[in-house]
Amino acid sequence: MEDAEKLTRDTIKDGGVLAMLYFDIHASTREALQELGTGFINSIIHRGGVVFAYGEIDEPVDGGQGKNWSSSISVKVLTKNFVTLGTLCMAHSPFTVEILRPDEIKLQLSEAHELLGNMSATTADYKRYILTKIAKPEELAGLENALRKRAEMGQKMLKEGKKKEGV
């Protein structure tokens, strides 16, 4: 236990974050729920930037007629930095997060840029997925046209900017 505490102190001193992540999980059978939960925790443990993680699955609850099982998972995770924790939250969507240590988060400007870039990329992926699943073909064509016009406008602005700079 002393080794884990020393590792935690040293990691936090170097910008790491110790947090509790809480998730809901659902499956059609008790066994599937336990397997899904175990695999889920394992995916967090092996994610880049995770120093260590320990997860617990609450006792599964039958939602009715043995077909709708649910449970909660709590994962204590030590990440090498706040960006890793943020990226982990974007990838897995916990229903709540509790930062245990440190008491204050400080980010270098490069870390803030990285986190914002990760957030933007994740949001764009979600938007693209949702739009391709629910939009009608004519709506998709309209969106593609708007994106093309935006790109053309950006090219024009870049060319005008270079002319003003004498490039």
C-alpha positions as CSV (number, residue, x, y, z in Angstrom):
1,M,0.0,0.0,0.0
2,E,2.9,2.3,0.7
3,D,4.2,1.8,-2.9
4,A,0.8,2.9,-4.3
5,E,0.7,6.0,-2.1
6,K,4.2,6.9,-3.1
7,L,3.4,6.4,-6.8
8,T,0.3,8.5,-6.3
9,R,2.1,11.4,-4.5
10,D,4.9,11.4,-7.1
11,T,2.5,11.3,-10.1
12,I,0.4,14.2,-8.6
13,K,3.5,16.2,-7.9
14,D,4.4,15.8,-11.6
15,G,0.9,17.0,-12.8
16,G,-1.1,13.8,-12.3
17,V,-4.7,13.5,-11.1
18,L,-6.4,11.0,-8.8
19,A,-10.1,10.7,-9.5
20,M,-13.2,8.6,-9.0
21,L,-15.3,8.0,-12.1
22,Y,-18.8,6.6,-11.8
23,F,-20.7,4.8,-14.5
24,D,-24.1,3.1,-15.1
25,I,-24.1,-0.1,-17.0
26,H,-26.9,-2.1,-18.5
27,A,-27.1,-5.6,-20.2
28,S,-29.7,-8.2,-21.0
29,T,-28.3,-10.8,-18.5
30,R,-26.5,-10.8,-15.2
31,E,-23.5,-12.6,-16.8
32,A,-23.4,-10.2,-19.7
33,L,-23.4,-7.3,-17.3
34,Q,-20.5,-8.7,-15.3
35,E,-18.5,-9.5,-18.5
36,L,-19.2,-6.0,-19.9
37,G,-18.3,-4.3,-16.7
38,T,-15.0,-6.3,-16.4
39,G,-14.1,-5.5,-20.0
40,F,-15.0,-1.8,-19.5
41,I,-12.8,-1.5,-16.4
42,N,-9.9,-3.3,-18.2
43,S,-10.2,-0.9,-21.1
44,I,-9.6,2.0,-18.7
45,I,-6.7,0.3,-17.0
46,H,-4.9,-0.1,-20.3
47,R,-5.6,3.3,-21.7
48,G,-2.5,5.5,-22.5
49,G,-1.8,8.0,-19.7
50,V,-3.4,5.9,-17.0
51,V,-0.9,5.1,-14.3
52,F,-3.3,2.8,-12.4
53,A,-7.0,2.2,-12.1
54,Y,-9.1,0.0,-9.8
55,G,-12.7,-0.6,-10.5
56,E,-15.6,-2.1,-8.6
57,I,-18.9,-3.3,-10.0
58,D,-21.9,-3.0,-7.7
59,E,-24.2,-6.0,-7.3
60,P,-26.3,-6.2,-10.5
61,V,-30.0,-5.4,-10.2
62,D,-32.7,-7.2,-12.2
63,G,-34.9,-4.6,-13.9
64,G,-37.7,-7.1,-14.5
65,Q,-38.2,-10.7,-15.7
66,G,-34.4,-11.3,-15.8
67,K,-34.0,-9.4,-19.0
68,N,-32.9,-5.9,-18.0
69,W,-29.9,-5.9,-15.7
70,S,-28.2,-2.8,-14.5
71,S,-25.4,-1.8,-12.1
72,S,-23.0,0.9,-11.3
73,I,-19.3,0.9,-11.7
74,S,-16.8,3.0,-9.7
75,V,-13.3,3.4,-10.9
76,K,-10.5,5.0,-9.0
77,V,-8.0,6.2,-11.6
78,L,-4.6,7.9,-11.4
79,T,-3.7,9.7,-14.6
80,K,-0.5,11.2,-15.6
81,N,-2.2,14.6,-16.2
82,F,-5.5,16.4,-16.5
83,V,-5.6,16.0,-20.3
84,T,-5.6,12.2,-19.9
85,L,-8.5,12.4,-17.4
86,G,-10.5,14.7,-19.7
87,T,-9.9,12.4,-22.7
88,L,-11.0,9.4,-20.6
89,C,-14.2,11.2,-19.6
90,M,-14.9,12.1,-23.2
91,A,-14.4,8.6,-24.4
92,H,-16.4,6.8,-21.6
93,S,-19.0,9.5,-20.4
94,P,-19.1,8.9,-16.6
95,F,-22.3,10.1,-14.9
96,T,-20.1,11.9,-12.4
97,V,-16.4,12.6,-11.7
98,E,-14.8,13.3,-8.3
99,I,-11.3,14.7,-8.3
100,L,-9.7,13.4,-5.2
101,R,-6.2,15.0,-5.6
102,P,-4.8,17.6,-6.2
103,D,-6.8,20.4,-4.7
104,E,-6.1,22.6,-7.7
105,I,-5.6,21.9,-11.4
106,K,-3.0,23.9,-13.3
107,L,-2.6,23.5,-17.0
108,Q,0.2,24.6,-19.3
109,L,-1.1,26.3,-22.4
110,S,-0.1,23.4,-24.5
111,E,-2.1,21.0,-22.3
112,A,-5.2,23.3,-22.6
113,H,-4.7,23.3,-26.4
114,E,-4.5,19.5,-26.4
115,L,-7.6,19.1,-24.3
116,L,-9.6,21.5,-26.4
117,G,-8.4,19.8,-29.5
118,N,-9.5,16.4,-28.1
119,M,-12.9,17.9,-27.2
120,S,-13.4,19.4,-30.6
121,A,-12.4,16.1,-32.4
122,T,-14.7,14.0,-30.2
123,T,-17.6,16.5,-30.7
124,A,-17.1,16.5,-34.4
125,D,-17.1,12.7,-34.5
126,Y,-20.4,12.6,-32.5
127,K,-22.0,15.2,-34.7
128,R,-20.9,13.4,-37.9
129,Y,-22.2,10.1,-36.6
130,I,-25.6,11.5,-35.5
131,L,-26.1,13.5,-38.7
132,T,-25.3,10.5,-41.0
133,K,-27.8,8.4,-39.0
134,I,-30.7,10.8,-38.8
135,A,-30.3,13.3,-41.6
136,K,-32.2,12.9,-44.9
137,P,-30.1,12.7,-48.1
138,E,-31.2,16.3,-49.1
139,E,-30.2,17.6,-45.6
140,L,-26.8,15.9,-45.9
141,A,-26.3,17.5,-49.3
142,G,-27.2,20.9,-47.8
143,L,-24.7,20.4,-45.0
144,E,-22.0,19.4,-47.5
145,N,-22.7,22.4,-49.6
146,A,-22.5,24.7,-46.5
147,L,-19.1,23.1,-45.6
148,R,-17.8,23.6,-49.1
149,K,-18.8,27.3,-49.1
150,R,-17.2,27.7,-45.7
151,A,-13.9,26.2,-47.1
152,E,-14.1,28.4,-50.2
153,M,-14.6,31.5,-48.0
154,G,-11.6,30.4,-45.9
155,Q,-9.4,30.0,-49.0
156,K,-10.4,33.5,-50.2
157,M,-9.6,35.0,-46.8
158,L,-6.2,33.3,-46.7
159,K,-5.4,34.6,-50.2
160,E,-6.5,38.1,-49.3
161,G,-4.5,38.0,-46.1
162,K,-1.3,37.0,-48.0
163,K,-1.9,39.8,-50.5
164,K,-2.1,42.3,-47.7
165,E,1.1,40.9,-46.1
166,G,2.8,41.1,-49.5
167,V,3.4,37.4,-49.7
